[in-house]
Amino acid sequence: MAHKKGQGSTQNNRDSAGRRLGVKKYGGESVVAGNIIIRQRGTKVHPGKNIGMGKDHTLYALVDGVVAFERKDKKRKQVSIIPAV
């Protein structure tokens, strides 16, 4: 026998929490090795000098220094760390 649920509102109330993506340290900010710079899906921003990339494309600092955003080429952006002296 085919059944049709009454009301229906209880079927529609599921949603996932936000993933807290985005830039965590901006250009010119000083960072310590291990600090997360950007959490992203895919490589919106590519890793430059002194930047590591996690398996979920998270970019993080490998050395202490200052964050610098720059262009990699016409279409792509990258982020680097200028080491502290």
N, CA, C and O atoms as a GROMACS GRO file, in nm:
protein
  340
    1MET      N    1   0.084  -0.119   0.000
    1MET     CA    2   0.000   0.000   0.000
    1MET      C    3   0.088   0.124   0.000
    1MET      O    4   0.181   0.136   0.079
    2ALA      N    5   0.057   0.214  -0.088
    2ALA     CA    6   0.133   0.340  -0.091
    2ALA      C    7   0.085   0.431   0.021
    2ALA      O    8  -0.035   0.446   0.044
    3HIS      N    9   0.180   0.491   0.091
    3HIS     CA   10   0.145   0.583   0.199
    3HIS      C   11   0.197   0.720   0.168
    3HIS      O   12   0.302   0.735   0.106
    4LYS      N   13   0.124   0.819   0.211
    4LYS     CA   14   0.171   0.957   0.196
    4LYS      C   15   0.181   1.014   0.337
    4LYS      O   16   0.085   1.011   0.414
    5LYS      N   17   0.297   1.066   0.370
    5LYS     CA   18   0.319   1.122   0.504
    5LYS      C   19   0.230   1.244   0.524
    5LYS      O   20   0.208   1.323   0.432
    6GLY      N   21   0.180   1.258   0.645
    6GLY     CA   22   0.108   1.380   0.679
    6GLY      C   23   0.210   1.490   0.708
    6GLY      O   24   0.328   1.460   0.722
    7GLN      N   25   0.170   1.614   0.717
    7GLN     CA   26   0.254   1.729   0.753
    7GLN      C   27   0.373   1.746   0.660
    7GLN      O   28   0.365   1.827   0.568
    8GLY      N   29   0.482   1.673   0.680
    8GLY     CA   30   0.598   1.684   0.592
    8GLY      C   31   0.708   1.775   0.644
    8GLY      O   32   0.821   1.769   0.596
    9SER      N   33   0.676   1.860   0.741
    9SER     CA   34   0.775   1.957   0.789
    9SER      C   35   0.893   1.888   0.856
    9SER      O   36   1.005   1.940   0.851
   10THR      N   37   0.872   1.774   0.917
   10THR     CA   38   0.981   1.705   0.987
   10THR      C   39   1.082   1.646   0.889
   10THR      O   40   1.194   1.615   0.929
   11GLN      N   41   1.046   1.631   0.765
   11GLN     CA   42   1.140   1.578   0.666
   11GLN      C   43   1.237   1.685   0.616
   11GLN      O   44   1.339   1.652   0.557
   12ASN      N   45   1.206   1.810   0.639
   12ASN     CA   46   1.282   1.917   0.574
   12ASN      C   47   1.376   1.993   0.667
   12ASN      O   48   1.430   2.096   0.627
   13ASN      N   49   1.396   1.946   0.789
   13ASN     CA   50   1.470   2.029   0.883
   13ASN      C   51   1.615   1.985   0.906
   13ASN      O   52   1.668   2.000   1.016
   14ARG      N   53   1.679   1.931   0.803
   14ARG     CA   54   1.820   1.891   0.816
   14ARG      C   55   1.909   1.991   0.742
   14ARG      O   56   1.876   2.037   0.633
   15ASP      N   57   2.021   2.024   0.804
   15ASP     CA   58   2.119   2.110   0.739
   15ASP      C   59   2.253   2.085   0.808
   15ASP      O   60   2.257   2.051   0.926
   16SER      N   61   2.362   2.103   0.734
   16SER     CA   62   2.494   2.080   0.793
   16SER      C   63   2.550   2.212   0.844
   16SER      O   64   2.515   2.319   0.795
   17ALA      N   65   2.638   2.201   0.941
   17ALA     CA   66   2.704   2.320   0.996
   17ALA      C   67   2.801   2.377   0.894
   17ALA      O   68   2.853   2.304   0.810
   18GLY      N   69   2.824   2.509   0.900
   18GLY     CA   70   2.922   2.573   0.812
   18GLY      C   71   3.061   2.518   0.838
   18GLY      O   72   3.091   2.476   0.950
   19ARG      N   73   3.147   2.517   0.736
   19ARG     CA   74   3.278   2.453   0.747
   19ARG      C   75   3.389   2.546   0.794
   19ARG      O   76   3.504   2.503   0.806
   20ARG      N   77   3.359   2.673   0.819
   20ARG     CA   78   3.459   2.770   0.867
   20ARG      C   79   3.578   2.782   0.774
   20ARG      O   80   3.693   2.778   0.818
   21LEU      N   81   3.550   2.796   0.645
   21LEU     CA   82   3.656   2.811   0.546
   21LEU      C   83   3.695   2.958   0.534
   21LEU      O   84   3.626   3.046   0.586
   22GLY      N   85   3.805   2.984   0.465
   22GLY     CA   86   3.844   3.121   0.435
   22GLY      C   87   3.983   3.155   0.483
   22GLY      O   88   4.057   3.070   0.532
   23VAL      N   89   4.017   3.283   0.466
   23VAL     CA   90   4.149   3.333   0.504
   23VAL      C   91   4.152   3.354   0.655
   23VAL      O   92   4.064   3.421   0.710
   24LYS      N   93   4.251   3.298   0.721
   24LYS     CA   94   4.264   3.311   0.867
   24LYS      C   95   4.372   3.413   0.904
   24LYS      O   96   4.364   3.476   1.010
   25LYS      N   97   4.473   3.430   0.820
   25LYS     CA   98   4.578   3.531   0.841
   25LYS      C   99   4.594   3.611   0.712
   25LYS      O  100   4.613   3.553   0.605
   26TYR      N  101   4.584   3.742   0.722
   26TYR     CA  102   4.586   3.828   0.605
   26TYR      C  103   4.727   3.879   0.573
   26TYR      O  104   4.818   3.865   0.655
   27GLY      N  105   4.744   3.938   0.455
   27GLY     CA  106   4.874   3.991   0.413
   27GLY      C  107   4.926   4.092   0.513
   27GLY      O  108   4.852   4.179   0.559
   28GLY      N  109   5.055   4.082   0.547
   28GLY     CA  110   5.116   4.174   0.641
   28GLY      C  111   5.111   4.126   0.786
   28GLY      O  112   5.180   4.181   0.871
   29GLU      N  113   5.029   4.024   0.814
   29GLU     CA  114   5.021   3.972   0.951
   29GLU      C  115   5.140   3.881   0.979
   29GLU      O  116   5.184   3.806   0.891
   30SER      N  117   5.193   3.887   1.101
   30SER     CA  118   5.303   3.798   1.136
   30SER      C  119   5.245   3.664   1.182
   30SER      O  120   5.142   3.659   1.248
   31VAL      N  121   5.315   3.557   1.147
   31VAL     CA  122   5.269   3.422   1.180
   31VAL      C  123   5.384   3.341   1.240
   31VAL      O  124   5.501   3.372   1.222
   32VAL      N  125   5.346   3.236   1.312
   32VAL     CA  126   5.441   3.142   1.370
   32VAL      C  127   5.430   3.014   1.288
   32VAL      O  128   5.323   2.984   1.235
   33ALA      N  129   5.538   2.940   1.276
   33ALA     CA  130   5.536   2.814   1.201
   33ALA      C  131   5.421   2.726   1.252
   33ALA      O  132   5.405   2.707   1.372
   34GLY      N  133   5.342   2.674   1.158
   34GLY     CA  134   5.228   2.590   1.194
   34GLY      C  135   5.095   2.662   1.190
   34GLY      O  136   4.990   2.598   1.188
   35ASN      N  137   5.098   2.796   1.188
   35ASN     CA  138   4.972   2.873   1.180
   35ASN      C  139   4.900   2.845   1.049
   35ASN      O  140   4.963   2.839   0.943
   36ILE      N  141   4.769   2.830   1.055
   36ILE     CA  142   4.688   2.812   0.935
   36ILE      C  143   4.668   2.948   0.870
   36ILE      O  144   4.629   3.044   0.937
   37ILE      N  145   4.694   2.957   0.740
   37ILE     CA  146   4.678   3.081   0.665
   37ILE      C  147   4.541   3.083   0.598
   37ILE      O  148   4.466   3.179   0.611
   38ILE      N  149   4.508   2.974   0.526
   38ILE     CA  150   4.380   2.966   0.454
   38ILE      C  151   4.324   2.824   0.465
   38ILE      O  152   4.397   2.726   0.450
   39ARG      N  153   4.193   2.814   0.492
   39ARG     CA  154   4.122   2.686   0.479
   39ARG      C  155   4.035   2.699   0.356
   39ARG      O  156   3.956   2.793   0.345
   40GLN      N  157   4.048   2.605   0.262
   40GLN     CA  158   3.980   2.618   0.132
   40GLN      C  159   3.942   2.482   0.076
   40GLN      O  160   3.993   2.379   0.118
   41ARG      N  161   3.851   2.484  -0.020
   41ARG     CA  162   3.813   2.364  -0.096
   41ARG      C  163   3.880   2.377  -0.232
   41ARG      O  164   3.846   2.467  -0.308
   42GLY      N  165   3.973   2.289  -0.263
   42GLY     CA  166   4.049   2.301  -0.387
   42GLY      C  167   4.155   2.409  -0.371
   42GLY      O  168   4.164   2.472  -0.265
   43THR      N  169   4.235   2.430  -0.474
   43THR     CA  170   4.343   2.529  -0.463
   43THR      C  171   4.300   2.662  -0.522
   43THR      O  172   4.344   2.700  -0.631
   44LYS      N  173   4.213   2.734  -0.451
   44LYS     CA  174   4.178   2.870  -0.491
   44LYS      C  175   4.304   2.956  -0.484
   44LYS      O  176   4.328   3.040  -0.570
   45VAL      N  177   4.384   2.932  -0.379
   45VAL     CA  178   4.513   3.000  -0.361
   45VAL      C  179   4.619   2.891  -0.351
   45VAL      O  180   4.602   2.795  -0.276
   46HIS      N  181   4.729   2.907  -0.426
   46HIS     CA  182   4.834   2.807  -0.430
   46HIS      C  183   4.942   2.837  -0.325
   46HIS      O  184   4.960   2.953  -0.287
   47PRO      N  185   5.013   2.734  -0.279
   47PRO     CA  186   5.121   2.758  -0.183
   47PRO      C  187   5.245   2.814  -0.252
   47PRO      O  188   5.283   2.769  -0.360
   48GLY      N  189   5.308   2.913  -0.188
   48GLY     CA  190   5.433   2.970  -0.239
   48GLY      C  191   5.548   2.930  -0.150
   48GLY      O  192   5.551   2.818  -0.097
   49LYS      N  193   5.644   3.020  -0.132
   49LYS     CA  194   5.761   2.992  -0.049
   49LYS      C  195   5.723   2.982   0.099
   49LYS      O  196   5.646   3.063   0.150
   50ASN      N  197   5.779   2.882   0.166
   50ASN     CA  198   5.760   2.861   0.310
   50ASN      C  199   5.616   2.834   0.351
   50ASN      O  200   5.575   2.863   0.463
   51ILE      N  201   5.538   2.776   0.257
   51ILE     CA  202   5.398   2.740   0.283
   51ILE      C  203   5.380   2.592   0.257
   51ILE      O  204   5.428   2.540   0.156
   52GLY      N  205   5.312   2.523   0.349
   52GLY     CA  206   5.279   2.383   0.330
   52GLY      C  207   5.132   2.369   0.296
   52GLY      O  208   5.052   2.458   0.326
   53MET      N  209   5.095   2.256   0.233
   53MET     CA  210   4.954   2.233   0.200
   53MET      C  211   4.910   2.097   0.253
   53MET      O  212   4.972   1.994   0.224
   54GLY      N  213   4.802   2.097   0.331
   54GLY     CA  214   4.747   1.974   0.386
   54GLY      C  215   4.665   1.900   0.282
   54GLY      O  216   4.641   1.952   0.172
   55LYS      N  217   4.621   1.778   0.315
   55LYS     CA  218   4.546   1.697   0.217
   55LYS      C  219   4.409   1.757   0.186
   55LYS      O  220   4.350   1.723   0.083
   56ASP      N  221   4.357   1.845   0.273
   56ASP     CA  222   4.230   1.913   0.245
   56ASP      C  223   4.254   2.052   0.186
   56ASP      O  224   4.164   2.137   0.190
   57HIS      N  225   4.374   2.076   0.133
   57HIS     CA  226   4.414   2.201   0.068
   57HIS      C  227   4.431   2.318   0.164
   57HIS      O  228   4.437   2.434   0.121
   58THR      N  229   4.439   2.290   0.293
   58THR     CA  230   4.467   2.394   0.392
   58THR      C  231   4.610   2.441   0.376
   58THR      O  232   4.702   2.359   0.368
   59LEU      N  233   4.631   2.573   0.370
   59LEU     CA  234   4.766   2.629   0.360
   59LEU      C  235   4.813   2.673   0.498
   59LEU      O  236   4.738   2.738   0.571
   60TYR      N  237   4.937   2.638   0.533
   60TYR     CA  238   4.989   2.672   0.665
   60TYR      C  239   5.135   2.715   0.655
   60TYR      O  240   5.205   2.680   0.559
   61ALA      N  241   5.181   2.790   0.755
   61ALA     CA  242   5.316   2.844   0.757
   61ALA      C  243   5.417   2.737   0.798
   61ALA      O  244   5.392   2.660   0.891
   62LEU      N  245   5.531   2.732   0.728
   62LEU     CA  246   5.638   2.639   0.762
   62LEU      C  247   5.746   2.708   0.846
   62LEU      O  248   5.825   2.642   0.914
   63VAL      N  249   5.749   2.842   0.840
   63VAL     CA  250   5.848   2.920   0.916
   63VAL      C  251   5.778   3.040   0.981
   63VAL      O  252   5.668   3.077   0.942
   64ASP      N  253   5.844   3.099   1.080
   64ASP     CA  254   5.794   3.225   1.138
   64ASP      C  255   5.819   3.336   1.036
   64ASP      O  256   5.922   3.335   0.968
   65GLY      N  257   5.728   3.432   1.026
   65GLY     CA  258   5.749   3.544   0.935
   65GLY      C  259   5.621   3.622   0.912
   65GLY      O  260   5.532   3.626   0.996
   66VAL      N  261   5.614   3.686   0.794
   66VAL     CA  262   5.502   3.773   0.758
   66VAL      C  263   5.434   3.718   0.633
   66VAL      O  264   5.502   3.676   0.538
   67VAL      N  265   5.301   3.718   0.632
   67VAL     CA  266   5.222   3.666   0.519
   67VAL      C  267   5.227   3.765   0.402
   67VAL      O  268   5.214   3.885   0.421
   68ALA      N  269   5.246   3.710   0.281
   68ALA     CA  270   5.245   3.793   0.159
   68ALA      C  271   5.164   3.723   0.051
   68ALA      O  272   5.197   3.612   0.010
   69PHE      N  273   5.056   3.789   0.005
   69PHE     CA  274   4.976   3.737  -0.106
   69PHE      C  275   5.031   3.795  -0.235
   69PHE      O  276   5.068   3.912  -0.240
   70GLU      N  277   5.037   3.712  -0.341
   70GLU     CA  278   5.090   3.757  -0.470
   70GLU      C  279   5.026   3.678  -0.584
   70GLU      O  280   4.956   3.579  -0.560
   71ARG      N  281   5.052   3.722  -0.705
   71ARG     CA  282   5.002   3.649  -0.822
   71ARG      C  283   5.104   3.544  -0.862
   71ARG      O  284   5.225   3.569  -0.861
   72LYS      N  285   5.055   3.426  -0.898
   72LYS     CA  286   5.144   3.320  -0.948
   72LYS      C  287   5.159   3.337  -1.098
   72LYS      O  288   5.270   3.327  -1.151
   73ASP      N  289   5.048   3.362  -1.166
   73ASP     CA  290   5.047   3.399  -1.308
   73ASP      C  291   4.917   3.474  -1.333
   73ASP      O  292   4.853   3.520  -1.238
   74LYS      N  293   4.876   3.488  -1.457
   74LYS     CA  294   4.758   3.569  -1.490
   74LYS      C  295   4.633   3.529  -1.412
   74LYS      O  296   4.558   3.615  -1.365
   75LYS      N  297   4.612   3.398  -1.397
   75LYS     CA  298   4.487   3.351  -1.337
   75LYS      C  299   4.499   3.308  -1.192
   75LYS      O  300   4.401   3.311  -1.117
   76ARG      N  301   4.620   3.268  -1.150
   76ARG     CA  302   4.633   3.204  -1.018
   76ARG      C  303   4.697   3.295  -0.914
   76ARG      O  304   4.785   3.376  -0.943
   77LYS      N  305   4.650   3.277  -0.789
   77LYS     CA  306   4.708   3.351  -0.677
   77LYS      C  307   4.790   3.255  -0.593
   77LYS      O  308   4.767   3.134  -0.594
   78GLN      N  309   4.887   3.309  -0.520
   78GLN     CA  310   4.962   3.227  -0.426
   78GLN      C  311   4.991   3.308  -0.302
   78GLN      O  312   4.983   3.431  -0.302
   79VAL      N  313   5.026   3.238  -0.195
   79VAL     CA  314   5.060   3.303  -0.070
   79VAL      C  315   5.196   3.251  -0.027
   79VAL      O  316   5.224   3.132  -0.040
   80SER      N  317   5.280   3.340   0.026
   80SER     CA  318   5.414   3.303   0.072
   80SER      C  319   5.435   3.360   0.212
   80SER      O  320   5.359   3.444   0.259
   81ILE      N  321   5.540   3.312   0.277
   81ILE     CA  322   5.583   3.369   0.405
   81ILE      C  323   5.721   3.430   0.384
   81ILE      O  324   5.813   3.363   0.338
   82ILE      N  325   5.734   3.557   0.420
   82ILE     CA  326   5.865   3.622   0.419
   82ILE      C  327   5.924   3.599   0.558
   82ILE      O  328   5.871   3.650   0.657
   83PRO      N  329   6.034   3.521   0.567
   83PRO     CA  330   6.086   3.481   0.698
   83PRO      C  331   6.127   3.600   0.784
   83PRO      O  332   6.177   3.701   0.734
   84ALA      N  333   6.104   3.587   0.915
   84ALA     CA  334   6.147   3.688   1.010
   84ALA      C  335   6.298   3.676   1.028
   84ALA      O  336   6.352   3.565   1.032
   85VAL      N  337   6.367   3.789   1.037
   85VAL     CA  338   6.513   3.786   1.049
   85VAL      C  339   6.555   3.775   1.195
   85VAL      O  340   6.674   3.771   1.225
   0.00000   0.00000   0.00000
